[in-house]
Amino acid sequence: MTNEQLIEIITKQVLQQLTTHEDDCNGACAYHSPDQVREVVATGANRVSYRGSGADVPRDLARYIDHTLLKPDATSADIDRLCTEASEYGFAAVCVNPYWVKRCAKNLRGTSVKIASVIGFPLGATPSEIKAFEARRVIRDGATEIDMVINIGALRSGDYDLVRDDIAKVSDACHESGALNKVIIEAALLTDEEKVIASALAREGRADYVKTSTGFASSGATVHDVLLMRETVGPKMGVKAAGGIHTAEDVRDMVAAGATRIGASAGVQIVTGE
């Protein structure tokens, strides 16, 4: 069997599973059946990404959220506020650009909030060696989680060995210091077949999570993408949904679909219901 035939078979199987899951509650399981969402959490879901204005998300979902601020015009005061909110509301982590990692480490010292930073962001076209160097630098500054962007052009060109090696180099840089590597596949730019391949390569590259989006593409996370990624990587690897998550219902849907982390910039509005 050729690689192309194997990919086609896997894609068909995953899409069949997606159809089955979506029919269960029309893609809004957590909204219609919140108890089922908590059952999903109990089976291992642990993180979700969120961006945008929020609605009422229960406090028990706050621990899934990476409180995110990646705008180029963010100020030091904005970063300080982000850290204060993350600590106050019990978010899983803050996610910031590399320049701000040291400041976050100082602000969050003594709290349980983790610090995540982005690598090769947002285009993913940086050489692998530079990505690995960048990862080691932000880890030294205080980051314990890395959100890297894959080489999207290489993936779409069929250069899977390069993509796998790109991921593996950053995974190695992370794991030598006990940090996590979350791999952004930028799902909005990929076909379903390419999403399956990218997720599989992230697993082969020893990543800890596979993540939907940077939040800077034409669209962000969808329930369909999260289900597809979860079916591909299996139950043990983390799945992070990010980009376009604006409401509590969005968060619940992503968690119910298999997301274990949410990337969001309006986490406070979500958990307070403002």
C-alpha positions in Angstrom: 0.0 0.0 0.0 1.4 3.4 -0.9 1.5 6.4 1.5 -1.2 8.1 -0.5 -3.6 5.1 -0.2 -2.9 4.9 3.5 -3.6 8.6 4.0 -6.9 8.3 2.0 -8.0 5.4 4.2 -7.2 7.2 7.4 -8.9 10.3 6.3 -12.1 8.5 5.3 -12.2 6.7 8.7 -11.7 9.9 10.6 -14.3 11.8 8.6 -16.8 8.9 9.3 -16.1 9.2 13.0 -16.6 13.0 12.8 -20.0 12.5 11.2 -21.0 10.1 14.0 -19.9 12.5 16.7 -21.6 15.6 15.2 -24.9 13.7 14.9 -24.9 13.0 18.6 -25.7 16.7 19.5 -25.2 18.7 16.4 -21.7 19.9 17.5 -23.0 21.6 20.7 -22.8 18.8 23.2 -21.4 21.0 26.0 -24.1 23.6 25.5 -27.0 21.2 25.4 -25.6 18.7 27.9 -23.1 20.3 30.3 -22.8 17.1 32.4 -21.5 15.3 29.3 -18.8 18.0 29.0 -17.6 17.2 32.5 -17.6 13.5 31.7 -15.3 14.4 28.7 -13.0 16.3 31.1 -13.0 13.3 33.5 -11.7 11.1 30.7 -8.6 13.3 30.0 -9.5 16.6 28.2 -7.3 19.3 29.6 -6.7 22.5 27.5 -8.6 24.9 25.2 -7.5 28.3 23.5 -9.7 31.3 23.3 -9.7 34.7 21.5 -12.3 37.5 21.4 -15.2 38.7 23.5 -16.7 36.1 25.9 -19.8 35.0 27.5 -20.6 32.9 30.6 -18.1 30.0 31.0 -18.2 28.1 34.3 -15.1 28.5 36.5 -14.5 24.8 36.2 -13.5 25.4 32.5 -11.1 28.2 33.3 -8.3 25.7 33.8 -8.5 24.8 30.1 -7.8 28.3 29.0 -4.5 29.8 27.9 -5.1 33.5 28.5 -3.6 34.9 25.3 -2.2 38.2 24.2 -0.2 38.1 20.9 -1.1 41.5 19.4 1.9 43.4 18.2 0.8 46.6 19.9 0.4 45.0 23.4 2.0 47.2 26.1 3.8 46.3 29.3 0.6 47.4 31.2 -1.4 45.0 29.0 0.9 42.1 29.9 0.8 42.9 33.6 -3.0 42.9 33.4 -3.0 39.6 31.6 -0.9 38.0 34.3 -3.1 39.4 37.1 -6.2 38.1 35.4 -4.7 34.7 34.8 -3.8 34.3 38.5 -7.1 35.7 39.7 -9.3 33.5 37.6 -7.2 30.3 37.6 -6.3 30.1 33.9 -4.0 27.3 32.8 -1.4 29.6 31.3 -0.7 32.9 29.7 0.4 32.9 26.1 2.6 35.8 24.9 5.2 36.8 22.4 8.8 35.9 23.3 9.7 39.5 24.3 7.3 39.4 27.2 8.2 36.0 28.7 10.6 37.5 31.3 8.1 40.0 32.5 5.4 37.3 32.8 7.8 35.0 34.8 8.4 37.9 37.2 4.7 38.7 37.5 3.6 35.0 38.0 6.3 33.9 40.3 4.7 31.9 43.1 1.5 31.1 41.2 0.3 28.0 39.5 -0.1 29.8 36.1 2.2 28.5 33.4 3.9 30.7 30.8 3.6 29.8 27.1 5.3 31.5 24.2 5.1 31.2 20.4 7.9 30.1 18.1 8.2 30.6 14.3 5.0 32.7 14.7 2.8 33.3 12.9 4.0 32.0 9.5 6.0 28.9 10.4 8.6 29.5 7.6 11.6 30.0 9.9 14.4 27.4 9.5 14.2 24.5 12.0 17.5 25.4 13.7 16.3 29.0 14.4 13.0 27.6 15.8 14.9 25.4 18.2 17.2 28.2 19.3 14.2 30.5 19.8 12.5 27.8 21.9 15.6 27.3 24.1 15.9 31.1 24.6 12.3 31.6 25.8 12.5 28.5 28.0 15.6 30.0 29.6 13.6 33.2 30.1 10.8 31.4 32.0 8.5 29.7 29.5 7.4 26.1 30.2 5.3 25.7 27.1 6.0 26.4 23.5 3.4 26.9 20.7 5.3 26.4 17.4 4.0 26.9 13.9 4.8 24.1 11.4 6.4 24.8 8.0 3.0 25.1 6.2 4.5 25.5 2.8 6.6 22.4 3.2 3.6 20.4 4.3 1.6 21.4 1.3 4.5 20.6 -0.9 4.6 17.1 0.4 7.9 17.4 2.1 6.8 15.5 5.2 10.3 14.5 6.4 11.2 18.2 6.7 8.0 19.0 8.6 8.6 16.0 11.0 12.2 17.0 11.5 11.1 20.6 12.1 8.8 19.5 14.9 11.2 17.1 16.4 14.0 19.7 16.7 11.7 21.9 18.8 10.4 19.0 20.8 13.9 18.1 21.7 14.6 21.7 22.7 11.5 21.6 24.9 11.9 18.2 26.5 15.5 18.7 27.5 14.2 21.3 29.9 10.9 19.7 30.8 8.8 22.1 28.7 5.9 21.1 26.4 5.7 21.5 22.7 2.4 22.5 21.2 2.4 22.3 17.3 0.2 24.7 15.4 -0.9 23.3 12.1 -2.9 26.4 10.9 -6.0 24.3 9.9 -7.6 27.1 8.0 -5.0 26.8 5.3 -5.2 23.0 5.0 -7.5 20.4 3.4 -8.9 17.7 5.7 -6.3 15.3 4.3 -3.5 17.7 5.1 -4.8 18.2 8.7 -4.6 14.5 9.2 -1.1 14.3 7.9 0.0 17.4 9.9 -1.5 15.9 13.1 0.2 12.6 12.5 3.6 14.3 11.9 3.2 16.2 15.1 2.7 12.9 17.0 5.7 11.4 15.2 7.8 14.5 16.0 7.2 13.8 19.7 5.1 16.9 20.3 2.9 17.1 23.4 0.0 18.9 21.8 -1.4 19.6 18.3 -3.1 23.0 18.0 -5.6 24.3 15.4 -4.6 27.8 14.6 -2.4 30.9 15.2 -5.5 33.1 15.4 -4.0 35.2 12.5 -5.3 33.2 9.6 -8.7 33.6 7.8 -10.5 31.5 10.4 -9.7 29.8 13.7 -10.7 26.6 15.4 -13.8 24.6 14.4 -15.4 21.6 16.1 -14.8 19.7 12.9 -11.0 20.4 13.1 -10.8 19.4 16.7 -12.6 16.2 16.2 -10.4 15.4 13.2 -7.2 16.1 15.1 -8.4 14.1 18.1 -9.3 11.1 16.0 -5.8 11.3 14.4 -3.6 11.7 17.4 -5.5 9.4 19.7 -6.5 9.9 23.4 -3.1 10.5 25.0 -1.8 13.5 23.1 -3.1 17.0 23.9 -5.3 19.0 21.5 -5.5 22.8 21.7 -8.2 24.8 20.0 -7.4 28.4 19.3 -8.7 31.3 17.2 -12.2 32.5 16.9 -13.4 31.1 20.2 -15.7 33.9 21.5 -18.2 32.4 23.9 -18.7 29.9 26.6 -20.6 27.7 24.2 -17.6 27.7 21.9 -15.4 26.5 24.8 -17.8 23.8 25.8 -18.1 22.6 22.2 -14.3 22.4 21.8 -13.8 20.5 25.0 -16.6 18.1 24.1 -15.0 17.5 20.8 -11.7 16.5 22.4 -9.8 19.7 23.0 -7.7 19.6 26.2 -6.6 23.3 26.0 -8.2 26.5 24.8 -6.3 29.5 23.5 -8.3 32.7 24.1 -7.8 36.4 24.6 -11.1 37.1 26.4 -10.8 34.5 29.1 -12.0 36.9 31.8 -15.3 37.6 29.9 -15.8 33.9 29.5 -15.4 32.9 33.1 -17.3 36.0 34.5 -20.1 36.0 32.0 -19.6 39.6 31.2 
